[in-house]
Amino acid sequence: MDSYPEEQIDRLEKRSKLFITRIFGDTSPYLKEVDEIFNPSFGVILWDAPPEAHMRKHIQEWERKRPQLLNTFTTILEDCQLSVTPKDIQPSNFEESRGRRVFIVHGHNSILKQQVADFLRKLGFEAIILHEQADGGRTIIEKFLAHADKVDFAVILATGDDLGSRKTDESSAARLRARQNVILEMGFFIARLGRERVFVLRERDVEMPSDFDGVLYTLYEADNDWQANLVRELRYVGYTIEEELLS
């Protein structure tokens, strides 16, 4: 019975319950439903039966109930689409529970990084720039994860800092690209926060990953009003921004 993935299933149970609690609260009937899937009653198994018998029964029940778990989460996602929308979020409650911390992902364009940070601070947000935070004896990824876990919005600065192309292309075919760390961290925040909480500010002619095709972004140019777009997206996810701060 060594192949039984006990740790993986235990982790899946905890993540499932955490997800439900964050969306629907700790009194949601979905919690009871998921608990019954992961912790079934074995009924006729005798208490003095060997451990292998209990484990075998547990595996059989898990295999039988996996489709039920999938159906449950399909229902949960449909419920989210029907009932959880930005207009349902009360701004005061949102900000009280989430805070006003915004992670700025940047490359080598220090001027734009500072412009964005200054604008966010003007609006009452805390701008998180990784190299400005204490190292604490951590690796870069440990430091990034520690701070990334404390924000609920991210601004991605896709500036043309690198050149890239297929290795079979001529060197003249190379296109402007954002730094590799910017692309990696953008993907992290899209998965962590959802696309609606990731604001991409992109310089003209900067190539983006093909998986990002079709996703709207804000073009950064000297004469365009990217600040208004950022304010609109912050408000969309529930933040309150007073009009007098925009003057």
VEXLO-22513 format. One record per atom (N, C-alpha, C): residue in one letter; x negated, y negated, z. Coordinates in steps of 0.2 Angstrom, whole numbers, m for minus. Atoms other than C-alpha are relative to their C-alpha. Example, Ala and Ser with C-alpha at 12.3 -4.5 7.8 and 13.67 -1.06 7.14 Angstrom:
2
REC residu  east north    up
REC      A    m4     6     0
REC      A   m62    22    39
REC      A    m4    m6     0
REC      S     4     6    m1
REC      S   m68     5    36
REC      S     4    m5     3
//
This chain:
247
REC residu  east north    up
REC      M    m4     6     0
REC      M     0     0     0
REC      M    m4    m6     0
REC      D     4     5     0
REC      D   m15   m11    m1
REC      D     1    m6    m5
REC      S    m1     4     5
REC      S    m9   m19   m17
REC      S     6    m5     1
REC      Y    m6     4    m2
REC      Y     6   m27    m8
REC      Y    m2    m7     1
REC      P     2     7     0
REC      P     4   m46   m11
REC      P     3    m4     6
REC      E    m3     3    m6
REC      E     9   m51     7
REC      E    m1    m7     1
REC      E     2     7    m1
REC      E    m1   m67     8
REC      E     3    m4    m5
REC      Q    m2     4     6
REC      Q     5   m73    m9
REC      Q     8    m1     1
REC      I    m8     0    m1
REC      I    24   m69    m5
REC      I     1    m5     6
REC      D    m1     5    m5
REC      D    22   m78    12
REC      D    m1    m7    m2
REC      R     1     7     2
REC      R    15   m93     4
REC      R     5    m3    m5
REC      L    m6     2     4
REC      L    29   m93    m9
REC      L     6    m2     4
REC      E    m6     1    m5
REC      E    42   m92     5
REC      E    m1    m7     3
REC      K     1     6    m3
REC      K    34  m107    14
REC      K     1    m6    m5
REC      R     0     6     5
REC      R    32  m118    m2
REC      R     8    m1    m2
REC      S    m7     1     2
REC      S    50  m114    m7
REC      S     4    m4     6
REC      K    m4     3    m5
REC      K    57  m119    10
REC      K    m2    m7     1
REC      L     3     7     0
REC      L    46  m135    10
REC      L     3    m4    m5
REC      F    m3     4     6
REC      F    53  m140    m7
REC      F     7    m1     2
REC      I    m7     1    m1
REC      I    71  m137    m2
REC      I     1    m5     6
REC      T    m1     5    m6
REC      T    69  m147    15
REC      T    m2    m7    m3
REC      R     1     7     2
REC      R    61  m162     6
REC      R     5    m3    m5
REC      I    m6     3     5
REC      I    75  m163    m7
REC      I     6     0     4
REC      F    m7     0    m3
REC      F    90  m158     3
REC      F     1     0     8
REC      G     0     1    m7
REC      G    85  m159    21
REC      G     0     7     4
REC      D     1    m7    m4
REC      D    83  m145    35
REC      D     6     3     2
REC      T    m7    m3    m2
REC      T   102  m141    36
REC      T     3     3    m7
REC      S    m2    m2     7
REC      S   103  m136    17
REC      S     2     7     0
REC      P    m1    m8     1
REC      P   112  m119    14
REC      P    m5     3    m4
REC      Y     5    m3     5
REC      Y    99  m116     1
REC      Y    m6     3     5
REC      L     5    m3    m4
REC      L    87  m113    16
REC      L     2     7     2
REC      K    m2    m6    m3
REC      K    97   m99    23
REC      K     0     5    m6
REC      E     0    m5     5
REC      E    99   m91     6
REC      E    m7     2    m2
REC      V     7    m2     1
REC      V    80   m91     3
REC      V    m2     4     5
REC      D     2    m4    m6
REC      D    77   m84    20
REC      D     3     7     0
REC      E    m2    m6     0
REC      E    88   m70    17
REC      E    m3     4    m6
REC      I     4    m3     6
REC      I    79   m66     0
REC      I    m7     2     3
REC      F     7    m2    m2
REC      F    62   m66     9
REC      F     0     4     6
REC      N    m1    m4    m6
REC      N    68   m58    25
REC      N     6     4     0
REC      P    m7    m4     0
REC      P    81   m45    21
REC      P     0     5     6
REC      S    m2    m5    m6
REC      S    89   m33    34
REC      S    m1     7    m3
REC      F     1    m6     3
REC      F    83   m16    31
REC      F     5     6     2
REC      G    m6    m5    m1
REC      G    98    m7    39
REC      G    m2     6     3
REC      V     0    m7    m3
REC      V    95    11    41
REC      V    m7     2     1
REC      I     7    m2    m2
REC      I    76    11    43
REC      I     0     1     7
REC      L     0    m2    m7
REC      L    73    19    60
REC      L    m6    m4     3
REC      W     5     4    m3
REC      W    62     9    72
REC      W    m6     4     1
REC      D     6    m4    m1
REC      D    50    24    75
REC      D    m2     2    m7
REC      A     2    m2     6
REC      A    48    26    56
REC      A    m8    m3    m1
REC      P     7     2     1
REC      P    29    25    50
REC      P     0    m7    m3
REC      P     1     7     3
REC      P    23     7    45
REC      P     1     0    m8
REC      E    m1     0     7
REC      E    22    13    27
REC      E     7     0    m2
REC      A    m8    m1     2
REC      A    41    17    26
REC      A     3    m7     1
REC      H    m3     7     0
REC      H    45    m1    32
REC      H    m3    m4    m6
REC      M     3     4     5
REC      M    32    m8    20
REC      M     3     2    m7
REC      R    m3    m2     7
REC      R    39     2     5
REC      R     7    m3    m1
REC      K    m7     2     1
REC      K    57    m3     9
REC      K    m1    m8    m1
REC      H     1     8     1
REC      H    51   m22    10
REC      H    m2    m1    m7
REC      I     2     1     7
REC      I    43   m20    m7
REC      I     6     1    m5
REC      Q    m6    m2     4
REC      Q    58   m12   m14
REC      Q     5    m6     0
REC      E    m5     5    m1
REC      E    69   m26    m7
REC      E    m2    m6    m4
REC      W     3     6     4
REC      W    57   m40   m14
REC      W     1     1    m7
REC      E     0    m1     7
REC      E    57   m32   m31
REC      E     8    m1    m3
REC      R    m7     0     2
REC      R    76   m31   m31
REC      R     3    m7     0
REC      K    m3     7    m1
REC      K    79   m49   m25
REC      K    m4    m6    m4
REC      R     3     5     4
REC      R    66   m58   m36
REC      R     4    m4    m5
REC      P    m5     4     4
REC      P    79   m62   m49
REC      P     5    m4     3
REC      Q    m4     5    m4
REC      Q    90   m69   m36
REC      Q    m3    m6     2
REC      L     3     6    m1
REC      L    77   m81   m31
REC      L    m1    m4    m6
REC      L     0     4     7
REC      L    75   m86   m49
REC      L     7    m4    m1
REC      N    m7     3     1
REC      N    94   m89   m50
REC      N     1    m6     5
REC      T    m1     5    m6
REC      T    94   m99   m33
REC      T    m4    m6    m2
REC      F     4     6     2
REC      F    80  m111   m40
REC      F     3    m3    m6
REC      T    m3     3     6
REC      T    89  m113   m56
REC      T     6    m4     2
REC      T    m5     3    m3
REC      T   104  m118   m46
REC      T    m2    m7     3
REC      I     2     6    m3
REC      I    94  m130   m36
REC      I    m2    m5    m5
REC      L     2     5     5
REC      L    86  m138   m51
REC      L     6    m4    m3
REC      E    m6     3     3
REC      E   103  m141   m59
REC      E     4    m5     5
REC      D    m3     4    m5
REC      D   109  m148   m42
REC      D    m4    m7     0
REC      C     4     6     0
REC      C    95  m160   m42
REC      C     1    m5    m6
REC      Q    m2     4     6
REC      Q    99  m166   m60
REC      Q     7    m3     1
REC      L    m7     3    m1
REC      L   117  m169   m55
REC      L     0    m5     5
REC      S    m1     4    m6
REC      S   115  m177   m38
REC      S    m6    m4     2
REC      V     6     4    m2
REC      V    97  m184   m36
REC      V    m2    m4    m5
REC      T     3     5     5
REC      T    94  m199   m46
REC      T    m2    m6     3
REC      P     3     6    m4
REC      P    85  m215   m43
REC      P     5    m5     3
REC      K    m4     5    m2
REC      K   100  m225   m41
REC      K     3     2     7
REC      D    m3    m3    m6
REC      D   105  m213   m26
REC      D    m5    m2     6
REC      I     5     1    m5
REC      I    89  m218   m17
REC      I     1    m6     3
REC      Q    m1     6    m3
REC      Q    91  m231    m4
REC      Q    m7    m3     1
REC      P     6     2    m1
REC      P    76  m242    m5
REC      P    m3    m1     6
REC      S     2     1    m7
REC      S    74  m246    13
REC      S    m3     7     3
REC      N     2    m7    m3
REC      N    74  m227    18
REC      N    m6     2    m4
REC      F     6    m3     4
REC      F    62  m223     3
REC      F    m6    m3     3
REC      E     7     3    m1
REC      E    49  m236     8
REC      E    m2     2     8
REC      E     1    m1    m7
REC      E    51  m232    27
REC      E    m4     7     0
REC      S     3    m7    m1
REC      S    47  m213    24
REC      S    m6     1    m5
REC      R     5    m1     5
REC      R    35  m215     9
REC      R    m6    m5     1
REC      G     6     5     0
REC      G    25  m231    12
REC      G     0    m3    m6
REC      R     1     4     6
REC      R    19  m243    m1
REC      R    m8     1    m2
REC      R     7    m2     2
REC      R     2  m234    m6
REC      R     0     2    m7
REC      V     0    m2     7
REC      V    m2  m233   m24
REC      V    m8     1    m2
REC      F     7    m2     2
REC      F   m17  m224   m31
REC      F    m2    m2    m7
REC      I     2     2     7
REC      I   m27  m232   m45
REC      I    m5     4    m3
REC      V     4    m4     4
REC      V   m35  m220   m57
REC      V    m4    m4    m5
REC      H     4     4     5
REC      H   m49  m229   m67
REC      H    m6     3    m3
REC      G     7    m1     3
REC      G   m64  m228   m78
REC      G    m5    m5     1
REC      H     5     5    m1
REC      H   m77  m241   m81
REC      H     2    m7    m1
REC      N    m2     7     1
REC      N   m66  m256   m84
REC      N     1    m3     7
REC      S    m1     2    m6
REC      S   m69  m264   m68
REC      S     5    m7     1
REC      I    m4     6     0
REC      I   m60  m280   m73
REC      I     7     2     1
REC      L    m7    m3     0
REC      L   m44  m271   m77
REC      L     2     3     7
REC      K    m1    m3    m6
REC      K   m45  m261   m61
REC      K     1    m5     6
REC      Q    m1     5    m5
REC      Q   m47  m277   m50
REC      Q     7    m4    m2
REC      Q    m7     3     1
REC      Q   m32  m285   m59
REC      Q     6     4     2
REC      V    m5    m4    m2
REC      V   m21  m271   m56
REC      V     0     1     8
REC      A     0    m1    m7
REC      A   m26  m269   m38
REC      A     2    m7     3
REC      D    m2     7    m2
REC      D   m24  m288   m35
REC      D     8    m1    m1
REC      F    m7     1     2
REC      F    m7  m288   m43
REC      F     4     5     5
REC      L    m4    m4    m5
REC      L    m1  m273   m32
REC      L     0    m3     7
REC      R     0     3    m7
REC      R    m7  m281   m16
REC      R     4    m6     0
REC      K    m5     6     0
REC      K     2  m297   m21
REC      K     7     2     1
REC      L    m7    m3    m1
REC      L    18  m286   m21
REC      L     1     3     6
REC      G     0    m3    m7
REC      G    14  m279    m4
REC      G    m1     7     0
REC      F     2    m7     0
REC      F     7  m263    m9
REC      F    m7     1     2
REC      E     7    m2    m1
REC      E    m9  m254    m3
REC      E    m3     3    m6
REC      A     3    m3     6
REC      A   m20  m251   m18
REC      A    m6     5     2
REC      I     5    m5    m1
REC      I   m30  m235   m16
REC      I    m5     1    m5
REC      I     5    m1     4
REC      I   m46  m235   m25
REC      I    m6     4     3
REC      L     3    m5    m3
REC      L   m56  m220   m22
REC      L    m7    m2     3
REC      H     7     2    m2
REC      H   m74  m227   m21
REC      H     0    m5     5
REC      E    m1     5    m5
REC      E   m68  m240    m9
REC      E     1     3     7
REC      Q    m2    m3    m6
REC      Q   m63  m227     4
REC      Q    m7     4     3
REC      A     6    m3    m4
REC      A   m75  m219    17
REC      A    m1     7    m3
REC      D     2    m7     3
REC      D   m84  m203    11
REC      D     2     5     5
REC      G    m1    m5    m5
REC      G   m83  m194    28
REC      G    m3     7    m1
REC      G     4    m6     1
REC      G   m96  m181    23
REC      G     4     5    m5
REC      R    m3    m4     4
REC      R   m84  m174    10
REC      R    m2     0    m7
REC      T     1     0     7
REC      T   m86  m168    m8
REC      T     5    m5    m4
REC      I    m4     4     4
REC      I   m78  m179   m22
REC      I     7     2     0
REC      I    m7    m2     0
REC      I   m63  m168   m24
REC      I     3     1     6
REC      E    m3     0    m7
REC      E   m60  m166    m5
REC      E     2    m7     1
REC      K    m2     7    m1
REC      K   m60  m185    m4
REC      K     6    m2    m4
REC      F    m5     2     4
REC      F   m49  m187   m19
REC      F     7     3     3
REC      L    m6    m3    m3
REC      L   m36  m174   m12
REC      L     2    m3     6
REC      A    m2     3    m6
REC      A   m36  m182     5
REC      A     4    m6    m1
REC      H    m3     7     1
REC      H   m31  m199    m2
REC      H     6     1    m5
REC      A    m6    m1     5
REC      A   m20  m192   m16
REC      A     6     2     3
REC      D    m6    m3    m3
REC      D    m9  m183    m4
REC      D     4    m5     4
REC      K    m3     6    m4
REC      K    m5  m200     5
REC      K     4    m5    m4
REC      V    m4     5     4
REC      V     3  m209   m10
REC      V     6     3    m3
REC      D    m6    m2     3
REC      D    19  m208   m19
REC      D     1    m4    m7
REC      F    m1     3     7
REC      F    15  m218   m35
REC      F    m8    m1    m2
REC      A     7     1     2
REC      A    m1  m219   m46
REC      A     0    m4    m6
REC      V     1     4     6
REC      V    m7  m231   m59
REC      V    m6     3    m4
REC      I     6    m3     4
REC      I   m18  m223   m73
REC      I    m2    m5    m5
REC      L     3     5     5
REC      L   m30  m235   m82
REC      L    m3     4    m5
REC      A     3    m4     6
REC      A   m33  m226   m99
REC      A    m4    m5    m4
REC      T     4     5     4
REC      T   m47  m237  m105
REC      T    m5     4    m4
REC      G     5    m4     5
REC      G   m59  m233  m120
REC      G    m7     0     3
REC      D     6    m1    m3
REC      D   m74  m228  m110
REC      D    m5     5    m3
REC      D     4    m5     3
REC      D   m80  m213  m120
REC      D     2     1    m7
REC      L    m2    m1     7
REC      L   m80  m207  m138
REC      L     0     8     0
REC      G    m1    m7     1
REC      G   m74  m189  m143
REC      G     3     2    m7
REC      S    m3    m3     6
REC      S   m70  m178  m158
REC      S    m1     7     0
REC      R     1    m7     0
REC      R   m70  m160  m163
REC      R    m7     1    m2
REC      K     7    m1     2
REC      K   m88  m153  m165
REC      K    m1     1    m7
REC      T     0    m1     7
REC      T   m84  m149  m183
REC      T     0    m7    m4
REC      D    m1     6     3
REC      D   m80  m167  m187
REC      D    m7    m4    m1
REC      E     5     5     0
REC      E   m92  m181  m193
REC      E     0    m4     6
REC      S     1     4    m6
REC      S   m99  m192  m180
REC      S     5    m6    m1
REC      S    m4     6     1
REC      S   m89  m206  m188
REC      S     7     1     2
REC      A    m7    m2    m2
REC      A   m73  m197  m183
REC      A     2    m1     7
REC      A    m1     1    m7
REC      A   m76  m200  m165
REC      A     5    m5     2
REC      R    m5     5    m2
REC      R   m62  m209  m156
REC      R    m1    m2     7
REC      L     1     2    m7
REC      L   m61  m219  m140
REC      L     5     4     4
REC      R    m3    m4    m5
REC      R   m56  m209  m125
REC      R    m1    m3     7
REC      A     1     1    m7
REC      A   m53  m211  m107
REC      A    m5     4     3
REC      R     5    m5    m3
REC      R   m66  m204   m95
REC      R     4     6     2
REC      Q    m3    m6    m1
REC      Q   m63  m186   m91
REC      Q     3     0     7
REC      N    m3     0    m7
REC      N   m60  m189   m72
REC      N     7    m3    m1
REC      V    m7     4     1
REC      V   m45  m201   m78
REC      V     5     5    m2
REC      I    m5    m5     3
REC      I   m37  m187   m88
REC      I     2     5     5
REC      L    m2    m5    m6
REC      L   m39  m174   m74
REC      L     4    m3     5
REC      E    m4     2    m6
REC      E   m32  m185   m61
REC      E     7    m2    m2
REC      M    m6     2     2
REC      M   m18  m191   m72
REC      M     4     7     0
REC      G    m3    m6    m1
REC      G   m13  m173   m74
REC      G     2     2     7
REC      F    m2    m2    m7
REC      F   m14  m170   m56
REC      F     6    m4     3
REC      F    m5     4    m2
REC      F    m3  m184   m52
REC      F     7     1    m3
REC      I    m6    m1     3
REC      I    10  m180   m65
REC      I     3     6     3
REC      A    m2    m7    m3
REC      A    11  m162   m57
REC      A     2    m2     7
REC      R    m1     1    m7
REC      R    11  m169   m39
REC      R     6    m5     1
REC      L    m5     5    m1
REC      L    22  m184   m41
REC      L     6     0    m4
REC      G    m5     1     6
REC      G    32  m182   m57
REC      G    m1    m5    m4
REC      R     2     5     5
REC      R    31  m192   m72
REC      R     3    m7     1
REC      E    m3     7    m1
REC      E    42  m206   m66
REC      E    m4    m4     5
REC      R     4     3    m5
REC      R    30  m210   m52
REC      R    m8    m1    m3
REC      V     6     1     3
REC      V    15  m211   m64
REC      V     0    m5    m6
REC      F     0     5     4
REC      F    12  m227   m73
REC      F    m6     0    m4
REC      V     6     0     4
REC      V     0  m226   m88
REC      V    m1    m7    m4
REC      L     1     6     4
REC      L    m8  m242   m94
REC      L    m6     1    m4
REC      R     4    m3     5
REC      R   m17  m238  m110
REC      R    m3    m6    m5
REC      E     3     5     4
REC      E   m29  m249  m120
REC      E     1     3    m7
REC      R    m1    m2     7
REC      R   m26  m249  m139
REC      R    m5     4    m3
REC      D     4    m5     4
REC      D   m33  m235  m150
REC      D    m4     5     5
REC      V     2    m6    m5
REC      V   m37  m224  m134
REC      V     3     6    m2
REC      E    m3    m7     2
REC      E   m34  m206  m139
REC      E     2     3     7
REC      M    m3    m4    m6
REC      M   m23  m196  m126
REC      M     0     7    m2
REC      P    m1    m8     2
REC      P   m21  m177  m124
REC      P     6     1    m3
REC      S    m6    m1     4
REC      S    m9  m170  m136
REC      S     6     2     4
REC      D    m5    m2    m5
REC      D     1  m163  m121
REC      D     4    m6     2
REC      F    m3     6    m3
REC      F     5  m181  m117
REC      F     4    m3    m6
REC      D    m4     3     5
REC      D    13  m185  m134
REC      D     7     0     1
REC      G    m7     1    m1
REC      G    30  m192  m133
REC      G     1    m4     6
REC      V    m1     3    m7
REC      V    28  m199  m115
REC      V    m2    m7    m1
REC      L     1     7     1
REC      L    30  m218  m115
REC      L    m5    m2     5
REC      Y     5     4    m4
REC      Y    16  m229  m108
REC      Y     0    m7    m2
REC      T     0     7     1
REC      T    12  m247  m107
REC      T    m7    m2    m3
REC      L     6     2     3
REC      L     0  m254  m119
REC      L    m4    m6     3
REC      Y     4     5    m3
REC      Y   m14  m265  m111
REC      Y    m3    m5    m6
REC      E     3     5     4
REC      E   m18  m281  m121
REC      E     0    m7     4
REC      A     1     6    m4
REC      A   m24  m298  m116
REC      A     7    m4     1
REC      D    m6     4     0
REC      D    m7  m306  m120
REC      D     7     3     1
REC      N    m7    m3    m2
REC      N     6  m293  m115
REC      N     1     0     7
REC      D    m3     1    m7
REC      D    16  m293   m99
REC      D     0     7     3
REC      W     0    m7    m3
REC      W    10  m276   m92
REC      W     3     0     7
REC      Q    m3     1    m7
REC      Q    15  m283   m74
REC      Q     7     1     0
REC      A    m7    m1     0
REC      A    33  m284   m79
REC      A     2     8    m1
REC      N    m1    m7     1
REC      N    33  m266   m85
REC      N    m1     4     7
REC      L     2    m3    m6
REC      L    24  m260   m69
REC      L     6    m1     6
REC      V    m5     2    m5
REC      V    37  m269   m58
REC      V     6     4    m1
REC      R    m6    m4     2
REC      R    51  m261   m68
REC      R     0     7     2
REC      E     1    m7    m2
REC      E    44  m244   m65
REC      E     0     1     8
REC      L     0     0    m8
REC      L    41  m247   m46
REC      L     7     0     2
REC      R    m7     0    m2
REC      R    59  m252   m44
REC      R     4     6    m2
REC      Y    m3    m5     2
REC      Y    65  m238   m54
REC      Y     0     6     5
REC      V     0    m6    m5
REC      V    59  m225   m41
REC      V     2    m2     7
REC      G    m3     1    m6
REC      G    66  m235   m27
REC      G    m3    m6     4
REC      Y     3     6    m4
REC      Y    54  m249   m21
REC      Y     3    m6    m1
REC      T    m3     7     0
REC      T    60  m266   m16
REC      T    m6    m5    m2
REC      I     5     5     1
REC      I    50  m280   m24
REC      I     4    m7    m1
REC      E    m3     7     0
REC      E    56  m298   m20
REC      E    m2    m4    m6
REC      E     1     4     6
REC      E    58  m310   m34
REC      E    m5    m5     1
REC      E     4     6    m1
REC      E    48  m324   m26
REC      E    m8     3     0
REC      L     7    m3     1
REC      L    32  m312   m26
REC      L    m2     0    m7
REC      L     2    m1     7
REC      L    33  m312   m45
REC      L    m2    m7    m3
REC      S     1     7     3
REC      S    31  m331   m47
REC      S    m8    m2     1
//
